């Protein structure tokens, strides 16, 4: 049996909610079967999740559950903030999460959408940390080149959107997409950034959040 894993992430930039790393896991008789399997994924519409409508992405996500094993790593706002406060890098936090899944699954081949501008170096960094032998294909925009990585991007994005929908249901407010440029997110952040009730959804180590806190602190001092 030949195990192949595709990896991609979603939610790296938002100031609200978690980041997710998706893993699409398939078992083949041999490596020669990979192309035909990817063609099967292509037939059901798998591609980079950014090129899919929310409705289509969700539809494909549930089809994928019948075609492969899925795993994910969730990096919560609290985990991201704690890592940043200790001087850690987000990329390293992601790599640690990726390594944990790979060590458990022990694939023969990894295809990953590289997190940095130097994909070869990024791939080698992962290989160095693994305690088993495997091959890695690490490329920028791999989610647009390989359907198995596109599947991982759909998994990560759908889980991110599911979490965001749950947040909105829990807080009974529309906080937008969570991205700093979103007007709804900006309005929500401005009004509720110091709310104890909602603090679990904020990435407080993000510059967007820090700038808002600093601005309002200075404004309060000036008013005083």
Residue pairs with C-beta under 8 A, 6 or more apart in sequence:
1 27
1 28
1 29
2 27
2 28
2 29
2 30
2 31
2 33
2 108
2 109
3 25
3 26
3 27
3 28
3 105
3 106
3 107
3 108
3 109
4 25
4 26
4 27
4 28
4 31
4 34
4 107
4 108
4 109
4 110
4 111
4 148
5 23
5 24
5 25
5 26
5 101
5 102
5 105
5 107
5 109
5 110
5 111
5 148
6 23
6 24
6 111
6 112
6 142
6 146
6 148
6 149
6 150
6 151
6 152
7 21
7 22
7 23
7 24
7 98
7 110
7 111
7 112
7 113
7 149
7 152
8 21
8 22
8 49
8 112
8 113
8 142
8 143
8 149
8 150
8 152
8 153
8 155
8 156
9 19
9 20
9 21
9 22
9 94
9 113
9 115
9 153
9 156
10 19
10 20
10 22
10 49
10 153
10 156
10 157
10 159
10 160
11 17
11 18
11 19
11 20
11 156
11 157
11 160
11 178
12 19
12 90
13 179
13 180
14 177
14 178
14 179
14 180
14 185
14 203
15 178
15 179
15 180
15 185
15 189
15 202
15 203
15 206
15 208
15 209
16 77
16 164
16 167
16 175
16 176
16 178
16 185
16 188
16 189
16 201
16 202
16 203
17 77
17 160
17 163
17 164
17 167
17 178
17 201
18 74
18 75
18 76
18 77
18 160
18 163
19 74
19 75
19 80
19 94
19 160
20 72
20 73
20 74
20 75
20 155
20 156
20 157
20 159
20 160
20 163
21 72
21 73
21 75
21 94
21 97
21 98
21 101
21 156
22 70
22 71
22 72
22 151
22 152
22 153
22 154
22 155
22 156
22 157
22 159
23 70
23 71
23 72
23 73
23 101
23 105
23 152
23 155
24 64
24 68
24 70
24 148
24 149
24 151
24 152
24 155
25 68
25 69
25 70
25 71
25 105
25 107
26 37
26 67
26 68
26 69
26 148
28 34
28 37
31 108
31 109
34 109
34 148
37 148
38 146
38 147
38 148
39 147
40 67
41 64
41 67
41 147
41 148
41 150
41 151
42 147
44 60
44 63
44 64
44 67
45 52
45 56
45 59
45 60
46 60
46 64
46 147
46 150
46 151
46 154
47 143
47 144
47 147
47 150
48 141
48 143
48 144
48 150
48 153
49 57
49 143
49 150
49 153
49 154
49 156
49 157
49 158
50 143
50 153
50 157
51 144
52 60
52 154
54 161
57 154
57 157
57 158
57 161
58 158
60 154
61 154
61 155
61 158
64 70
64 151
64 154
64 155
68 151
70 155
71 101
71 105
72 155
72 156
72 159
73 94
73 97
73 98
73 100
73 101
74 159
74 163
75 93
75 94
75 97
77 200
77 201
77 202
77 203
77 204
78 200
79 93
80 90
80 93
80 203
80 205
81 203
81 204
81 205
83 89
83 90
83 93
84 90
84 205
85 205
91 115
91 116
94 115
95 115
95 125
95 126
95 129
98 112
98 126
99 126
99 129
99 130
102 110
102 126
102 130
102 134
103 130
103 131
103 132
106 132
106 134
107 134
108 134
108 135
109 134
109 135
109 136
109 137
110 126
110 134
110 135
110 136
110 137
110 138
111 136
111 137
111 142
111 146
111 148
111 149
112 122
112 123
112 126
112 136
112 137
112 138
112 139
112 142
112 149
113 139
113 140
113 141
113 142
113 143
113 149
113 152
113 153
114 122
114 123
114 138
114 139
114 140
114 142
115 122
116 122
117 140
119 138
119 139
119 140
120 138
122 138
123 136
123 137
123 138
126 136
126 138
127 134
127 136
137 146
139 145
142 149
143 149
143 150
143 152
143 153
144 150
164 175
164 177
164 178
167 175
167 201
168 174
168 175
171 197
171 198
171 201
173 188
173 192
174 184
174 188
175 184
175 185
175 188
175 189
175 201
176 182
176 183
176 184
176 185
176 186
176 187
176 188
177 184
177 185
178 185
179 185
180 186
180 206
180 208
189 202
189 208
189 209
189 212
190 212
192 198
193 202
193 209
193 212
193 213
193 216
194 213
194 216
202 209
203 209
204 210
